């Protein structure tokens, strides 16, 4: 019998690497949740809008991950001198 089945495959949005377990064929997941759970356990980053970033550790991938991070908080309380010598709140 020939049957049509919907499935999910995943490719890195940075380098276009298609996830495969043993380098012989792409892996087909039943749904997005299964794909997300499997790949985050392997070091992939899946963003809220569905972008997939593999675990490759090069500059382009690291820049994409860094762009997802919020800015560093300013840690200065009122009355405390900042590194530039100015007082917070003045």
BAVO-686023 format. One record per residue: residue number from 1; x, y, z of N, C-alpha, C, O in turn. Coordinates in steps of 0.1 Angstrom, whole numbers, plus 2048, in hexadecimal, padded with zeros to 3 digits. Example, Ala and Ser with C-alpha at 12.3 -4.5 7.8 and 13.67 -1.06 7.14 Angstrom:
<atoms>
<atom><k>1</k><n_u>884</n_u><n_v>7C7</n_v><n_w>84E</n_w><ca_u>87B</ca_u><ca_v>7D3</ca_v><ca_w>84E</ca_w><c_u>884</c_u><c_v>7DF</c_v><c_w>84E</c_w><o_u>88E</o_u><o_v>7DF</o_v><o_w>855</o_w></atom>
<atom><k>2</k><n_u>880</n_u><n_v>7EA</n_v><n_w>847</n_w><ca_u>889</ca_u><ca_v>7F5</ca_v><ca_w>847</ca_w><c_u>881</c_u><c_v>800</c_v><c_w>84F</c_w><o_u>886</o_u><o_v>80B</o_v><o_w>850</o_w></atom>
</atoms>
This chain:
<atoms>
<atom><k>1</k><n_u>808</n_u><n_v>7F4</n_v><n_w>800</n_w><ca_u>800</ca_u><ca_v>800</ca_v><ca_w>800</ca_w><c_u>809</c_u><c_v>80C</c_v><c_w>800</c_w><o_u>813</o_u><o_v>80D</o_v><o_w>807</o_w></atom>
<atom><k>2</k><n_u>805</n_u><n_v>816</n_v><n_w>7F8</n_w><ca_u>80C</ca_u><ca_v>823</ca_v><ca_w>7F8</ca_w><c_u>803</c_u><c_v>82D</c_v><c_w>800</c_w><o_u>7F7</o_u><o_v>82E</o_v><o_w>7FD</o_w></atom>
<atom><k>3</k><n_u>809</n_u><n_v>833</n_v><n_w>80A</n_w><ca_u>802</ca_u><ca_v>83D</ca_v><ca_w>812</ca_w><c_u>809</c_u><c_v>84A</c_v><c_w>813</c_w><o_u>816</o_u><o_v>84A</o_v><o_w>813</o_w></atom>
<atom><k>4</k><n_u>802</n_u><n_v>854</n_v><n_w>814</n_w><ca_u>808</ca_u><ca_v>862</ca_v><ca_w>815</ca_w><c_u>807</c_u><c_v>866</c_v><c_w>824</c_w><o_u>7FD</o_u><o_v>866</o_v><o_w>82A</o_w></atom>
<atom><k>5</k><n_u>813</n_u><n_v>869</n_v><n_w>82A</n_w><ca_u>814</ca_u><ca_v>86D</ca_v><ca_w>838</ca_w><c_u>81B</c_u><c_v>87A</c_v><c_w>839</c_w><o_u>825</o_u><o_v>87D</o_v><o_w>832</o_w></atom>
<atom><k>6</k><n_u>815</n_u><n_v>883</n_v><n_w>841</n_w><ca_u>81C</ca_u><ca_v>890</ca_v><ca_w>844</ca_w><c_u>826</c_u><c_v>88E</c_v><c_w>84F</c_w><o_u>824</o_u><o_v>886</o_v><o_w>858</o_w></atom>
<atom><k>7</k><n_u>832</n_u><n_v>894</n_v><n_w>84D</n_w><ca_u>83C</ca_u><ca_v>893</ca_v><ca_w>857</ca_w><c_u>844</c_u><c_v>8A0</c_v><c_w>858</c_w><o_u>842</o_u><o_v>8A9</o_v><o_w>850</o_w></atom>
<atom><k>8</k><n_u>84D</n_u><n_v>8A1</n_v><n_w>861</n_w><ca_u>855</ca_u><ca_v>8AD</ca_v><ca_w>863</ca_w><c_u>864</c_u><c_v>8A9</c_v><c_w>861</c_w><o_u>869</o_u><o_v>8A0</o_v><o_w>868</o_w></atom>
<atom><k>9</k><n_u>86B</n_u><n_v>8B1</n_v><n_w>859</n_w><ca_u>87A</ca_u><ca_v>8B0</ca_v><ca_w>858</ca_w><c_u>880</c_u><c_v>8BD</c_v><c_w>85C</c_w><o_u>879</o_u><o_v>8C7</o_v><o_w>85C</o_w></atom>
<atom><k>10</k><n_u>88C</n_u><n_v>8BD</n_v><n_w>861</n_w><ca_u>892</ca_u><ca_v>8CA</ca_v><ca_w>866</ca_w><c_u>89F</c_u><c_v>8CC</c_v><c_w>85F</c_w><o_u>8A8</o_u><o_v>8C3</o_v><o_w>85E</o_w></atom>
<atom><k>11</k><n_u>8A1</n_u><n_v>8D9</n_v><n_w>85B</n_w><ca_u>8AE</ca_u><ca_v>8DD</ca_v><ca_w>855</ca_w><c_u>8B2</c_u><c_v>8EA</c_v><c_w>85D</c_w><o_u>8AA</o_u><o_v>8F2</o_v><o_w>860</o_w></atom>
<atom><k>12</k><n_u>8BF</n_u><n_v>8EC</n_v><n_w>85F</n_w><ca_u>8C4</ca_u><ca_v>8F8</ca_v><ca_w>865</ca_w><c_u>8C2</c_u><c_v>904</c_v><c_w>85C</c_w><o_u>8C5</o_u><o_v>904</o_v><o_w>851</o_w></atom>
<atom><k>13</k><n_u>8BD</n_u><n_v>90E</n_v><n_w>862</n_w><ca_u>8BA</ca_u><ca_v>91B</ca_v><ca_w>85B</ca_w><c_u>8C7</c_u><c_v>922</c_v><c_w>858</c_w><o_u>8C7</o_u><o_v>92B</o_v><o_w>84F</o_w></atom>
<atom><k>14</k><n_u>8D2</n_u><n_v>91F</n_v><n_w>85E</n_w><ca_u>8DF</ca_u><ca_v>926</ca_v><ca_w>85C</ca_w><c_u>8E7</c_u><c_v>91E</c_v><c_w>851</c_w><o_u>8EA</o_u><o_v>925</o_v><o_w>846</o_w></atom>
<atom><k>15</k><n_u>8E9</n_u><n_v>911</n_v><n_w>852</n_w><ca_u>8F2</ca_u><ca_v>90A</ca_v><ca_w>849</ca_w><c_u>8EA</c_u><c_v>901</c_v><c_w>840</c_w><o_u>8F0</o_u><o_v>8FA</o_v><o_w>837</o_w></atom>
<atom><k>16</k><n_u>8DD</n_u><n_v>8FF</n_v><n_w>842</n_w><ca_u>8D4</ca_u><ca_v>8F7</ca_v><ca_w>83A</ca_w><c_u>8D7</c_u><c_v>8E8</c_v><c_w>83C</c_w><o_u>8D2</o_u><o_v>8E0</o_v><o_w>834</o_w></atom>
<atom><k>17</k><n_u>8DE</n_u><n_v>8E4</n_v><n_w>846</n_w><ca_u>8E1</ca_u><ca_v>8D6</ca_v><ca_w>849</ca_w><c_u>8D3</c_u><c_v>8D0</c_v><c_w>84D</c_w><o_u>8CC</o_u><o_v>8D4</o_v><o_w>856</o_w></atom>
<atom><k>18</k><n_u>8CF</n_u><n_v>8C5</n_v><n_w>846</n_w><ca_u>8C3</ca_u><ca_v>8BE</ca_v><ca_w>849</ca_w><c_u>8C6</c_u><c_v>8B3</c_v><c_w>853</c_w><o_u>8CF</o_u><o_v>8AB</o_v><o_w>851</o_w></atom>
<atom><k>19</k><n_u>8BF</n_u><n_v>8B3</n_v><n_w>85E</n_w><ca_u>8C2</ca_u><ca_v>8AA</ca_v><ca_w>869</ca_w><c_u>8C0</c_u><c_v>89B</c_v><c_w>865</c_w><o_u>8B6</o_u><o_v>898</o_v><o_w>85F</o_w></atom>
<atom><k>20</k><n_u>8CB</n_u><n_v>894</n_v><n_w>867</n_w><ca_u>8CB</ca_u><ca_v>885</ca_v><ca_w>864</ca_w><c_u>8D2</c_u><c_v>87E</c_v><c_w>870</c_w><o_u>8DD</o_u><o_v>883</o_v><o_w>874</o_w></atom>
<atom><k>21</k><n_u>8CD</n_u><n_v>873</n_v><n_w>874</n_w><ca_u>8D3</ca_u><ca_v>86C</ca_v><ca_w>880</ca_w><c_u>8E0</c_u><c_v>865</c_v><c_w>87C</c_w><o_u>8EA</o_u><o_v>866</o_v><o_w>883</o_w></atom>
<atom><k>22</k><n_u>8E1</n_u><n_v>85F</n_v><n_w>870</n_w><ca_u>8EC</ca_u><ca_v>857</ca_v><ca_w>86D</ca_w><c_u>8F3</c_u><c_v>85B</c_v><c_w>85F</c_w><o_u>8FA</o_u><o_v>853</o_v><o_w>859</o_w></atom>
<atom><k>23</k><n_u>8F0</n_u><n_v>867</n_v><n_w>85B</n_w><ca_u>8F5</ca_u><ca_v>86D</ca_v><ca_w>84E</ca_w><c_u>8F1</c_u><c_v>865</c_v><c_w>842</c_w><o_u>8F8</o_u><o_v>867</o_v><o_w>837</o_w></atom>
<atom><k>24</k><n_u>8E6</n_u><n_v>85D</n_v><n_w>843</n_w><ca_u>8E2</ca_u><ca_v>856</ca_v><ca_w>837</ca_w><c_u>8D4</c_u><c_v>85B</c_v><c_w>831</c_w><o_u>8D2</o_u><o_v>85A</o_v><o_w>826</o_w></atom>
<atom><k>25</k><n_u>8CC</n_u><n_v>861</n_v><n_w>83A</n_w><ca_u>8BF</ca_u><ca_v>866</ca_v><ca_w>836</ca_w><c_u>8BA</c_u><c_v>870</c_v><c_w>840</c_w><o_u>8BE</o_u><o_v>86F</o_v><o_w>84C</o_w></atom>
<atom><k>26</k><n_u>8B1</n_u><n_v>879</n_v><n_w>83C</n_w><ca_u>8AB</ca_u><ca_v>882</ca_v><ca_w>845</ca_w><c_u>8A2</c_u><c_v>87B</c_v><c_w>84E</c_w><o_u>89B</o_u><o_v>871</o_v><o_w>84B</o_w></atom>
<atom><k>27</k><n_u>8A0</n_u><n_v>880</n_v><n_w>85A</n_w><ca_u>897</ca_u><ca_v>87B</ca_v><ca_w>864</ca_w><c_u>88A</c_u><c_v>881</c_v><c_w>863</c_w><o_u>889</o_u><o_v>88D</o_v><o_w>861</o_w></atom>
<atom><k>28</k><n_u>87F</n_u><n_v>879</n_v><n_w>863</n_w><ca_u>872</ca_u><ca_v>87E</ca_v><ca_w>862</ca_w><c_u>86B</c_u><c_v>87C</c_v><c_w>86F</c_w><o_u>86A</o_u><o_v>871</o_v><o_w>875</o_w></atom>
<atom><k>29</k><n_u>866</n_u><n_v>888</n_v><n_w>875</n_w><ca_u>85F</ca_u><ca_v>888</ca_v><ca_w>882</ca_w><c_u>850</c_u><c_v>888</c_v><c_w>87F</c_w><o_u>84C</o_u><o_v>88D</o_v><o_w>875</o_w></atom>
<atom><k>30</k><n_u>849</n_u><n_v>883</n_v><n_w>889</n_w><ca_u>83A</ca_u><ca_v>883</ca_v><ca_w>888</ca_w><c_u>834</c_u><c_v>891</c_v><c_w>889</c_w><o_u>82A</o_u><o_v>894</o_v><o_w>882</o_w></atom>
<atom><k>31</k><n_u>83A</n_u><n_v>899</n_v><n_w>891</n_w><ca_u>834</ca_u><ca_v>8A7</ca_v><ca_w>893</ca_w><c_u>83F</c_u><c_v>8B0</c_v><c_w>898</c_w><o_u>84B</o_u><o_v>8AC</o_v><o_w>89B</o_w></atom>
<atom><k>32</k><n_u>83C</n_u><n_v>8BD</n_v><n_w>899</n_w><ca_u>845</ca_u><ca_v>8C7</ca_v><ca_w>89D</ca_w><c_u>84B</c_u><c_v>8C5</c_v><c_w>8AB</c_w><o_u>856</o_u><o_v>8C7</o_v><o_w>8AE</o_w></atom>
<atom><k>33</k><n_u>842</n_u><n_v>8C1</n_v><n_w>8B4</n_w><ca_u>846</ca_u><ca_v>8BF</ca_v><ca_w>8C2</ca_w><c_u>851</c_u><c_v>8B4</c_v><c_w>8C3</c_w><o_u>85A</o_u><o_v>8B5</o_v><o_w>8CA</o_w></atom>
<atom><k>34</k><n_u>84F</n_u><n_v>8A9</n_v><n_w>8BB</n_w><ca_u>859</ca_u><ca_v>89E</ca_v><ca_w>8BB</ca_w><c_u>866</c_u><c_v>8A3</c_v><c_w>8B6</c_w><o_u>871</o_u><o_v>8A0</o_v><o_w>8BB</o_w></atom>
<atom><k>35</k><n_u>866</n_u><n_v>8AB</n_v><n_w>8AB</n_w><ca_u>872</ca_u><ca_v>8B0</ca_v><ca_w>8A5</ca_w><c_u>879</c_u><c_v>8BA</c_v><c_w>8AF</c_w><o_u>885</o_u><o_v>8B9</o_v><o_w>8B1</o_w></atom>
<atom><k>36</k><n_u>871</n_u><n_v>8C3</n_v><n_w>8B5</n_w><ca_u>877</ca_u><ca_v>8CC</ca_v><ca_w>8BF</ca_w><c_u>87E</c_u><c_v>8C5</c_v><c_w>8CA</c_w><o_u>889</o_u><o_v>8C8</o_v><o_w>8CE</o_w></atom>
<atom><k>37</k><n_u>877</n_u><n_v>8BB</n_v><n_w>8D0</n_w><ca_u>87C</ca_u><ca_v>8B4</ca_v><ca_w>8DC</ca_w><c_u>889</c_u><c_v>8AC</c_v><c_w>8D8</c_w><o_u>893</o_u><o_v>8AC</o_v><o_w>8E0</o_w></atom>
<atom><k>38</k><n_u>889</n_u><n_v>8A6</n_v><n_w>8CC</n_w><ca_u>895</ca_u><ca_v>89E</ca_v><ca_w>8C8</ca_w><c_u>8A1</c_u><c_v>8A7</c_v><c_w>8C6</c_w><o_u>8AC</o_u><o_v>8A4</o_v><o_w>8CA</o_w></atom>
<atom><k>39</k><n_u>89E</n_u><n_v>8B2</n_v><n_w>8BF</n_w><ca_u>8AA</ca_u><ca_v>8BA</ca_v><ca_w>8BA</ca_w><c_u>8AF</c_u><c_v>8C3</c_v><c_w>8C6</c_w><o_u>8BB</o_u><o_v>8C5</o_v><o_w>8C6</o_w></atom>
<atom><k>40</k><n_u>8A7</n_u><n_v>8C8</n_v><n_w>8CE</n_w><ca_u>8AC</ca_u><ca_v>8D0</ca_v><ca_w>8DA</ca_w><c_u>8B4</c_u><c_v>8C7</c_v><c_w>8E3</c_w><o_u>8BE</o_u><o_v>8CC</o_v><o_w>8E9</o_w></atom>
<atom><k>41</k><n_u>8B1</n_u><n_v>8BB</n_v><n_w>8E4</n_w><ca_u>8B9</ca_u><ca_v>8B1</ca_v><ca_w>8EB</ca_w><c_u>8C7</c_u><c_v>8AF</c_v><c_w>8E5</c_w><o_u>8D0</o_u><o_v>8A9</o_v><o_w>8EB</o_w></atom>
<atom><k>42</k><n_u>8C8</n_u><n_v>8B2</n_v><n_w>8D8</n_w><ca_u>8D5</ca_u><ca_v>8B0</ca_v><ca_w>8D1</ca_w><c_u>8DD</c_u><c_v>8BD</c_v><c_w>8CF</c_w><o_u>8E6</o_u><o_v>8BE</o_v><o_w>8C7</o_w></atom>
<atom><k>43</k><n_u>8D8</n_u><n_v>8C8</n_v><n_w>8D6</n_w><ca_u>8E0</ca_u><ca_v>8D5</ca_v><ca_w>8D5</ca_w><c_u>8DB</c_u><c_v>8DE</c_v><c_w>8CB</c_w><o_u>8E0</o_u><o_v>8E9</o_v><o_w>8C9</o_w></atom>
<atom><k>44</k><n_u>8D0</n_u><n_v>8DB</n_v><n_w>8C4</n_w><ca_u>8CA</ca_u><ca_v>8E4</ca_v><ca_w>8BA</ca_w><c_u>8C2</c_u><c_v>8EF</c_v><c_w>8C2</c_w><o_u>8BE</o_u><o_v>8ED</o_v><o_w>8CD</o_w></atom>
<atom><k>45</k><n_u>8C1</n_u><n_v>8FB</n_v><n_w>8BC</n_w><ca_u>8B8</ca_u><ca_v>905</ca_v><ca_w>8C1</ca_w><c_u>8AD</c_u><c_v>907</c_v><c_w>8B8</c_w><o_u>8AE</o_u><o_v>909</o_v><o_w>8AC</o_w></atom>
<atom><k>46</k><n_u>8A1</n_u><n_v>906</n_v><n_w>8BE</n_w><ca_u>894</ca_u><ca_v>908</ca_v><ca_w>8B6</ca_w><c_u>88E</c_u><c_v>915</c_v><c_w>8BC</c_w><o_u>88A</o_u><o_v>915</o_v><o_w>8C8</o_w></atom>
<atom><k>47</k><n_u>88C</n_u><n_v>91F</n_v><n_w>8B4</n_w><ca_u>887</ca_u><ca_v>92C</ca_v><ca_w>8B8</ca_w><c_u>878</c_u><c_v>92B</c_v><c_w>8B9</c_w><o_u>871</o_u><o_v>922</o_v><o_w>8B4</o_w></atom>
<atom><k>48</k><n_u>872</n_u><n_v>935</n_v><n_w>8BF</n_w><ca_u>863</ca_u><ca_v>936</ca_v><ca_w>8C1</ca_w><c_u>85C</c_u><c_v>937</c_v><c_w>8B3</c_w><o_u>851</o_u><o_v>932</o_v><o_w>8B2</o_w></atom>
<atom><k>49</k><n_u>863</n_u><n_v>93D</n_v><n_w>8A9</n_w><ca_u>85D</ca_u><ca_v>93E</ca_v><ca_w>89C</ca_w><c_u>861</c_u><c_v>932</c_v><c_w>893</c_w><o_u>85E</o_u><o_v>933</o_v><o_w>887</o_w></atom>
<atom><k>50</k><n_u>866</n_u><n_v>928</n_v><n_w>898</n_w><ca_u>869</ca_u><ca_v>91C</ca_v><ca_w>890</ca_w><c_u>876</c_u><c_v>91B</c_v><c_w>889</c_w><o_u>879</o_u><o_v>912</o_v><o_w>881</o_w></atom>
<atom><k>51</k><n_u>87F</n_u><n_v>925</n_v><n_w>88C</n_w><ca_u>88C</ca_u><ca_v>924</ca_v><ca_w>886</ca_w><c_u>895</c_u><c_v>91A</c_v><c_w>88D</c_w><o_u>894</o_u><o_v>918</o_v><o_w>899</o_w></atom>
<atom><k>52</k><n_u>89C</n_u><n_v>912</n_v><n_w>885</n_w><ca_u>8A4</ca_u><ca_v>907</ca_v><ca_w>88A</ca_w><c_u>8B3</c_u><c_v>90A</c_v><c_w>888</c_w><o_u>8B7</o_u><o_v>90E</o_v><o_w>87D</o_w></atom>
<atom><k>53</k><n_u>8BB</n_u><n_v>909</n_v><n_w>893</n_w><ca_u>8C9</ca_u><ca_v>90C</ca_v><ca_w>892</ca_w><c_u>8D0</c_u><c_v>900</c_v><c_w>897</c_w><o_u>8CF</o_u><o_v>8FC</o_v><o_w>8A3</o_w></atom>
<atom><k>54</k><n_u>8D8</n_u><n_v>8F9</n_v><n_w>88F</n_w><ca_u>8DF</ca_u><ca_v>8ED</ca_v><ca_w>893</ca_w><c_u>8EA</c_u><c_v>8F0</c_v><c_w>89D</c_w><o_u>8ED</o_u><o_v>8FC</o_v><o_w>8A0</o_w></atom>
<atom><k>55</k><n_u>8F1</n_u><n_v>8E6</n_v><n_w>8A2</n_w><ca_u>8FB</ca_u><ca_v>8E7</ca_v><ca_w>8AD</ca_w><c_u>909</c_u><c_v>8EA</c_v><c_w>8A8</c_w><o_u>912</o_u><o_v>8EA</o_v><o_w>8AF</o_w></atom>
<atom><k>56</k><n_u>90A</n_u><n_v>8ED</n_v><n_w>89B</n_w><ca_u>917</ca_u><ca_v>8F1</ca_v><ca_w>895</ca_w><c_u>91D</c_u><c_v>8FD</c_v><c_w>89D</c_w><o_u>915</o_u><o_v>906</o_v><o_w>8A0</o_w></atom>
<atom><k>57</k><n_u>929</n_u><n_v>8FC</n_v><n_w>8A0</n_w><ca_u>92F</ca_u><ca_v>907</ca_v><ca_w>8A9</ca_w><c_u>939</c_u><c_v>910</c_v><c_w>8A1</c_w><o_u>945</o_u><o_v>911</o_v><o_w>8A4</o_w></atom>
<atom><k>58</k><n_u>933</n_u><n_v>916</n_v><n_w>897</n_w><ca_u>93C</ca_u><ca_v>920</ca_v><ca_w>890</ca_w><c_u>936</c_u><c_v>92E</c_v><c_w>892</c_w><o_u>92C</o_u><o_v>930</o_v><o_w>898</o_w></atom>
<atom><k>59</k><n_u>93D</n_u><n_v>938</n_v><n_w>88C</n_w><ca_u>939</ca_u><ca_v>946</ca_v><ca_w>88E</ca_w><c_u>92B</c_u><c_v>949</c_v><c_w>88A</c_w><o_u>924</o_u><o_v>951</o_v><o_w>890</o_w></atom>
<atom><k>60</k><n_u>927</n_u><n_v>944</n_v><n_w>87E</n_w><ca_u>91A</ca_u><ca_v>947</ca_v><ca_w>879</ca_w><c_u>90F</c_u><c_v>942</c_v><c_w>882</c_w><o_u>905</o_u><o_v>949</o_v><o_w>884</o_w></atom>
<atom><k>61</k><n_u>910</n_u><n_v>936</n_v><n_w>886</n_w><ca_u>906</ca_u><ca_v>930</ca_v><ca_w>88F</ca_w><c_u>906</c_u><c_v>937</c_v><c_w>89D</c_w><o_u>8FB</o_u><o_v>93A</o_v><o_w>8A2</o_w></atom>
<atom><k>62</k><n_u>912</n_u><n_v>93A</n_v><n_w>8A2</n_w><ca_u>913</ca_u><ca_v>941</ca_v><ca_w>8AF</ca_w><c_u>90D</c_u><c_v>94F</c_v><c_w>8AE</c_w><o_u>906</o_u><o_v>954</o_v><o_w>8B8</o_w></atom>
<atom><k>63</k><n_u>90F</n_u><n_v>956</n_v><n_w>8A3</n_w><ca_u>909</ca_u><ca_v>963</ca_v><ca_w>8A1</ca_w><c_u>8FA</c_u><c_v>962</c_v><c_w>8A1</c_w><o_u>8F3</o_u><o_v>96B</o_v><o_w>8A6</o_w></atom>
<atom><k>64</k><n_u>8F4</n_u><n_v>958</n_v><n_w>89A</n_w><ca_u>8E6</ca_u><ca_v>956</ca_v><ca_w>89A</ca_w><c_u>8E0</c_u><c_v>954</c_v><c_w>8A8</c_w><o_u>8D5</o_u><o_v>959</o_v><o_w>8AB</o_w></atom>
<atom><k>65</k><n_u>8E7</n_u><n_v>94C</n_v><n_w>8B0</n_w><ca_u>8E3</ca_u><ca_v>949</ca_v><ca_w>8BE</ca_w><c_u>8E4</c_u><c_v>956</c_v><c_w>8C6</c_w><o_u>8DB</o_u><o_v>959</o_v><o_w>8CE</o_w></atom>
<atom><k>66</k><n_u>8EF</n_u><n_v>95D</n_v><n_w>8C5</n_w><ca_u>8F1</ca_u><ca_v>96A</ca_v><ca_w>8CC</ca_w><c_u>8E6</c_u><c_v>974</c_v><c_w>8C9</c_w><o_u>8E2</o_u><o_v>97B</o_v><o_w>8D2</o_w></atom>
<atom><k>67</k><n_u>8E2</n_u><n_v>974</n_v><n_w>8BC</n_w><ca_u>8D7</ca_u><ca_v>97E</ca_v><ca_w>8B8</ca_w><c_u>8CA</c_u><c_v>97B</c_v><c_w>8BF</c_w><o_u>8C1</o_u><o_v>984</o_v><o_w>8C0</o_w></atom>
<atom><k>68</k><n_u>8C8</n_u><n_v>96F</n_v><n_w>8C4</n_w><ca_u>8BB</ca_u><ca_v>96B</ca_v><ca_w>8CB</ca_w><c_u>8BB</c_u><c_v>970</c_v><c_w>8D9</c_w><o_u>8B1</o_u><o_v>970</o_v><o_w>8DF</o_w></atom>
<atom><k>69</k><n_u>8C7</n_u><n_v>973</n_v><n_w>8DF</n_w><ca_u>8C8</ca_u><ca_v>976</ca_v><ca_w>8ED</ca_w><c_u>8C4</c_u><c_v>984</c_v><c_w>8F0</c_w><o_u>8C7</o_u><o_v>98D</o_v><o_w>8E7</o_w></atom>
<atom><k>70</k><n_u>8BE</n_u><n_v>987</n_v><n_w>8FB</n_w><ca_u>8BB</ca_u><ca_v>995</ca_v><ca_w>8FF</ca_w><c_u>8C7</c_u><c_v>99C</c_v><c_w>902</c_w><o_u>8D2</o_u><o_v>996</o_v><o_w>905</o_w></atom>
<atom><k>71</k><n_u>8C7</n_u><n_v>9AA</n_v><n_w>902</n_w><ca_u>8D3</ca_u><ca_v>9B1</ca_v><ca_w>906</ca_w><c_u>8D6</c_u><c_v>9AF</c_v><c_w>914</c_w><o_u>8CE</o_u><o_v>9AC</o_v><o_w>91D</o_w></atom>
<atom><k>72</k><n_u>8E3</n_u><n_v>9B1</n_v><n_w>918</n_w><ca_u>8E7</ca_u><ca_v>9AF</ca_v><ca_w>926</ca_w><c_u>8E1</c_u><c_v>9BA</c_v><c_w>92E</c_w><o_u>8E0</o_u><o_v>9C5</o_v><o_w>92A</o_w></atom>
<atom><k>73</k><n_u>8DC</n_u><n_v>9B6</n_v><n_w>93A</n_w><ca_u>8D6</ca_u><ca_v>9C0</ca_v><ca_w>943</ca_w><c_u>8E1</c_u><c_v>9C9</c_v><c_w>949</c_w><o_u>8EC</o_u><o_v>9C6</o_v><o_w>94A</o_w></atom>
<atom><k>74</k><n_u>8DC</n_u><n_v>9D6</n_v><n_w>94B</n_w><ca_u>8E5</ca_u><ca_v>9DF</ca_v><ca_w>952</ca_w><c_u>8E3</c_u><c_v>9DD</c_v><c_w>961</c_w><o_u>8D9</o_u><o_v>9DE</o_v><o_w>967</o_w></atom>
<atom><k>75</k><n_u>8EE</n_u><n_v>9DA</n_v><n_w>967</n_w><ca_u>8EE</ca_u><ca_v>9D6</ca_v><ca_w>976</ca_w><c_u>8F4</c_u><c_v>9E2</c_v><c_w>97E</c_w><o_u>8FF</o_u><o_v>9E2</o_v><o_w>982</o_w></atom>
<atom><k>76</k><n_u>8EC</n_u><n_v>9EC</n_v><n_w>980</n_w><ca_u>8F0</ca_u><ca_v>9F7</ca_v><ca_w>988</ca_w><c_u>8E4</c_u><c_v>9FC</c_v><c_w>990</c_w><o_u>8D9</o_u><o_v>9FF</o_v><o_w>98A</o_w></atom>
<atom><k>77</k><n_u>8E5</n_u><n_v>9FD</n_v><n_w>99D</n_w><ca_u>8DA</ca_u><ca_v>A01</ca_v><ca_w>9A6</ca_w><c_u>8DC</c_u><c_v>A10</c_v><c_w>9A8</c_w><o_u>8E7</o_u><o_v>A16</o_v><o_w>9A7</o_w></atom>
<atom><k>78</k><n_u>8D1</n_u><n_v>A17</n_v><n_w>9AC</n_w><ca_u>8D2</ca_u><ca_v>A25</ca_v><ca_w>9AF</ca_w><c_u>8DC</c_u><c_v>A28</c_v><c_w>9B9</c_w><o_u>8DD</o_u><o_v>A22</o_v><o_w>9C4</o_w></atom>
<atom><k>79</k><n_u>8E5</n_u><n_v>A32</n_v><n_w>9B7</n_w><ca_u>8EF</ca_u><ca_v>A36</ca_v><ca_w>9C0</ca_w><c_u>8FD</c_u><c_v>A2F</c_v><c_w>9BD</c_w><o_u>907</o_u><o_v>A33</o_v><o_w>9C3</o_w></atom>
<atom><k>80</k><n_u>8FC</n_u><n_v>A25</n_v><n_w>9B6</n_w><ca_u>909</ca_u><ca_v>A1D</ca_v><ca_w>9B3</ca_w><c_u>910</c_u><c_v>A24</c_v><c_w>9A7</c_w><o_u>90A</o_u><o_v>A28</o_v><o_w>99E</o_w></atom>
<atom><k>81</k><n_u>91D</n_u><n_v>A24</n_v><n_w>9A8</n_w><ca_u>925</ca_u><ca_v>A2A</ca_v><ca_w>99D</ca_w><c_u>927</c_u><c_v>A20</c_v><c_w>992</c_w><o_u>92A</o_u><o_v>A14</o_v><o_w>995</o_w></atom>
<atom><k>82</k><n_u>925</n_u><n_v>A25</n_v><n_w>986</n_w><ca_u>927</ca_u><ca_v>A1C</ca_v><ca_w>97B</ca_w><c_u>936</c_u><c_v>A1B</c_v><c_w>977</c_w><o_u>93E</o_u><o_v>A22</o_v><o_w>97D</o_w></atom>
<atom><k>83</k><n_u>939</n_u><n_v>A13</n_v><n_w>96D</n_w><ca_u>947</ca_u><ca_v>A12</ca_v><ca_w>969</ca_w><c_u>94D</c_u><c_v>A1F</c_v><c_w>963</c_w><o_u>959</o_u><o_v>A21</o_v><o_w>964</o_w></atom>
<atom><k>84</k><n_u>944</n_u><n_v>A27</n_v><n_w>95E</n_w><ca_u>948</ca_u><ca_v>A34</ca_v><ca_w>959</ca_w><c_u>949</c_u><c_v>A3F</c_v><c_w>963</c_w><o_u>94C</o_u><o_v>A4B</o_v><o_w>960</o_w></atom>
<atom><k>85</k><n_u>946</n_u><n_v>A3C</n_v><n_w>970</n_w><ca_u>947</ca_u><ca_v>A45</ca_v><ca_w>97B</ca_w><c_u>93B</c_u><c_v>A4D</c_v><c_w>97E</c_w><o_u>93A</o_u><o_v>A55</o_v><o_w>987</o_w></atom>
<atom><k>86</k><n_u>930</n_u><n_v>A4B</n_v><n_w>976</n_w><ca_u>924</ca_u><ca_v>A52</ca_v><ca_w>978</ca_w><c_u>91B</c_u><c_v>A4A</c_v><c_w>982</c_w><o_u>91C</o_u><o_v>A3E</o_v><o_w>982</o_w></atom>
<atom><k>87</k><n_u>913</n_u><n_v>A51</n_v><n_w>989</n_w><ca_u>90A</ca_u><ca_v>A4B</ca_v><ca_w>992</ca_w><c_u>8FD</c_u><c_v>A48</c_v><c_w>98C</c_w><o_u>8F7</o_u><o_v>A50</o_v><o_w>984</o_w></atom>
<atom><k>88</k><n_u>8F7</n_u><n_v>A3C</n_v><n_w>98F</n_w><ca_u>8EA</ca_u><ca_v>A38</ca_v><ca_w>989</ca_w><c_u>8DF</c_u><c_v>A41</c_v><c_w>98E</c_w><o_u>8DF</o_u><o_v>A45</o_v><o_w>999</o_w></atom>
<atom><k>89</k><n_u>8D6</n_u><n_v>A44</n_v><n_w>985</n_w><ca_u>8CB</ca_u><ca_v>A4D</ca_v><ca_w>988</ca_w><c_u>8CE</c_u><c_v>A5B</c_v><c_w>988</c_w><o_u>8C6</o_u><o_v>A63</o_v><o_w>98C</o_w></atom>
<atom><k>90</k><n_u>8DA</n_u><n_v>A5F</n_v><n_w>984</n_w><ca_u>8DD</ca_u><ca_v>A6E</ca_v><ca_w>984</ca_w><c_u>8DD</c_u><c_v>A73</c_v><c_w>976</c_w><o_u>8E0</o_u><o_v>A7F</o_v><o_w>974</o_w></atom>
</atoms>
